Amino acid sequence: METRNGTMVFNGIVVAIEQMEVKIGDKGWHPYQIVRHPGGVGILPLHEDGTVTLIRQLRPATGGFTLELPAGRLCPDEAPDRCAHRELMEETGLLAAELISLGCIYSSPGFLDERIHLFLATGLSQGEPQPEVYEDIEPVRLSLDEALAMAMDGRIADGKTITALYRAHGRKK
């Protein structure tokens, strides 16, 4: 991909916005804005009894609460599995003996470079959650089948959560 005239037009706490021109084949140069994000993780905690722990979290961008995976943003130079262990503990109090990769997704590749590493967490033990002061989070435990039904009927609308649920379900077959 050829680009030119890249300029950072915004640099915030969580994201930055870069404006540039991109050469599109023989169609010439066209302006683009890309939201730059450090990437993140999403973790699906699967308990031995077949239940999963999701979180009910206030998301101002959606105008309310969502039901989703425990998840978080990568710190600079942080390995995704280390971030997954940290976020799982902070948001649910759960410790995982094993993290199994469920692959990666791009949350909205038309304008955002965020890459989310998905994990299935097993061998769980309960500790104390340690949410950030700005987070309004409540862990919710339900069967994997119920969570899949909620993803199918729209009660779960978060893309990373839907992807992780279906990838985890596919592993069982």
C-alpha positions as CSV (number, residue, x, y, z in Angstrom):
1,M,0.0,0.0,0.0
2,E,1.3,3.4,-0.9
3,T,0.6,6.4,1.3
4,R,1.8,10.0,1.4
5,N,1.3,13.2,3.4
6,G,0.5,11.4,6.7
7,T,-0.3,13.7,9.5
8,M,-1.5,13.0,13.1
9,V,-4.6,15.3,13.5
10,F,-5.5,14.1,17.0
11,N,-3.7,12.3,19.7
12,G,-5.9,11.3,22.7
13,I,-5.7,9.1,25.7
14,V,-7.0,5.9,24.0
15,V,-6.7,6.7,20.2
16,A,-5.0,8.9,17.7
17,I,-6.3,9.9,14.3
18,E,-4.0,9.9,11.3
19,Q,-4.9,11.6,8.0
20,M,-3.2,10.6,4.8
21,E,-3.5,10.0,1.1
22,V,-3.7,6.4,-0.1
23,K,-3.0,5.3,-3.7
24,I,-5.9,3.1,-4.8
25,G,-4.6,1.1,-7.8
26,D,-5.0,3.1,-11.0
27,K,-7.7,5.3,-9.4
28,G,-5.2,7.7,-8.0
29,W,-4.7,9.2,-4.6
30,H,-7.6,9.5,-2.1
31,P,-7.8,11.0,1.4
32,Y,-8.2,8.6,4.4
33,Q,-8.4,9.0,8.1
34,I,-7.4,6.1,10.3
35,V,-8.1,5.8,14.0
36,R,-4.9,4.4,15.5
37,H,-5.3,2.1,18.6
38,P,-2.7,0.1,20.5
39,G,-4.8,-3.1,20.2
40,G,-6.4,-5.2,22.9
41,V,-7.5,-8.5,24.2
42,G,-10.8,-10.2,24.9
43,I,-11.1,-13.2,27.2
44,L,-13.8,-15.8,27.4
45,P,-13.6,-17.5,30.8
46,L,-15.0,-21.1,30.5
47,H,-15.8,-22.8,33.8
48,E,-15.6,-26.6,34.2
49,D,-19.4,-26.8,34.4
50,G,-19.8,-25.3,30.9
51,T,-20.7,-21.8,32.0
52,V,-18.9,-18.6,31.0
53,T,-18.4,-15.3,32.7
54,L,-19.2,-12.2,30.8
55,I,-19.4,-8.7,32.1
56,R,-22.2,-6.2,32.1
57,Q,-20.4,-2.9,31.5
58,L,-21.4,0.7,31.0
59,R,-20.4,1.8,27.5
60,P,-21.1,5.5,26.9
61,A,-20.6,5.1,23.2
62,T,-23.6,2.8,23.0
63,G,-25.7,4.9,25.4
64,G,-26.0,2.2,28.0
65,F,-24.8,-1.2,29.2
66,T,-23.5,-4.1,27.1
67,L,-22.9,-7.7,27.9
68,E,-19.4,-8.6,26.7
69,L,-16.2,-10.4,27.3
70,P,-13.7,-9.2,29.9
71,A,-11.4,-7.2,27.7
72,G,-8.8,-4.4,27.7
73,R,-6.2,-2.4,25.9
74,L,-2.6,-3.5,25.5
75,C,0.0,-1.4,27.3
76,P,3.1,-0.5,25.3
77,D,5.3,-3.6,24.7
78,E,2.8,-5.8,26.6
79,A,2.4,-9.4,25.4
80,P,-1.3,-10.2,24.6
81,D,-1.4,-13.2,27.0
82,R,0.0,-11.1,29.8
83,C,-2.6,-8.4,29.1
84,A,-5.3,-11.1,29.1
85,H,-4.3,-12.4,32.5
86,R,-4.3,-8.9,33.9
87,E,-7.6,-7.8,32.4
88,L,-9.3,-11.1,33.5
89,M,-8.3,-10.5,37.1
90,E,-9.2,-6.8,37.1
91,E,-12.6,-7.2,35.6
92,T,-13.8,-10.6,37.1
93,G,-11.3,-11.6,39.8
94,L,-10.7,-14.8,37.8
95,L,-7.3,-16.5,37.5
96,A,-6.7,-18.8,34.5
97,A,-4.4,-21.8,34.5
98,E,-4.5,-21.8,30.7
99,L,-5.2,-19.3,27.9
100,I,-6.0,-20.8,24.5
101,S,-5.8,-18.5,21.5
102,L,-9.0,-18.0,19.6
103,G,-7.2,-15.9,17.0
104,C,-7.4,-12.2,16.3
105,I,-10.0,-9.9,14.8
106,Y,-10.1,-6.3,13.5
107,S,-13.0,-4.6,15.1
108,S,-13.8,-2.2,12.3
109,P,-11.1,-2.2,9.6
110,G,-12.7,0.4,7.4
111,F,-11.3,3.2,9.6
112,L,-9.7,1.6,12.7
113,D,-6.5,-0.4,13.1
114,E,-7.4,-2.0,16.4
115,R,-6.5,-5.7,16.5
116,I,-8.1,-7.7,19.3
117,H,-6.4,-11.0,20.4
118,L,-9.1,-13.4,21.6
119,F,-8.5,-16.1,24.3
120,L,-10.4,-18.9,25.9
121,A,-9.5,-19.0,29.6
122,T,-9.7,-22.4,31.4
123,G,-8.6,-23.8,34.7
124,L,-10.3,-20.9,36.5
125,S,-10.0,-20.0,40.2
126,Q,-11.8,-17.1,41.9
127,G,-10.0,-14.1,43.3
128,E,-11.1,-10.5,43.9
129,P,-12.0,-8.2,41.0
130,Q,-10.0,-5.0,40.8
131,P,-11.8,-2.8,38.3
132,E,-10.4,0.6,37.2
133,V,-12.0,3.6,39.1
134,Y,-13.8,4.7,35.9
135,E,-15.4,1.2,35.2
136,D,-18.9,0.2,36.1
137,I,-18.7,-3.6,35.7
138,E,-20.8,-6.5,37.0
139,P,-19.7,-10.1,36.2
140,V,-22.5,-12.3,34.8
141,R,-22.2,-16.1,34.7
142,L,-24.4,-18.1,32.3
143,S,-24.3,-21.2,30.2
144,L,-22.3,-21.1,26.9
145,D,-25.5,-22.2,25.1
146,E,-27.5,-19.3,26.7
147,A,-24.7,-16.8,25.7
148,L,-24.8,-18.2,22.1
149,A,-28.6,-17.8,22.0
150,M,-28.2,-14.2,23.2
151,A,-25.6,-13.5,20.5
152,M,-28.0,-15.0,17.9
153,D,-31.0,-13.0,18.9
154,G,-29.1,-9.7,19.4
155,R,-29.1,-9.4,23.2
156,I,-25.3,-9.6,22.9
157,A,-24.3,-7.2,20.1
158,D,-20.5,-6.8,20.8
159,G,-18.5,-8.1,17.9
160,K,-15.5,-9.5,19.8
161,T,-17.9,-11.3,22.2
162,I,-19.9,-12.9,19.4
163,T,-16.7,-14.0,17.6
164,A,-15.2,-15.5,20.8
165,L,-18.4,-17.3,21.7
166,Y,-18.7,-18.9,18.3
167,R,-15.0,-19.8,18.0
168,A,-15.1,-21.4,21.5
169,H,-18.3,-23.3,20.6
170,G,-16.6,-24.5,17.4
171,R,-13.7,-25.9,19.4
172,K,-16.1,-28.2,21.3
173,K,-17.2,-30.0,18.2
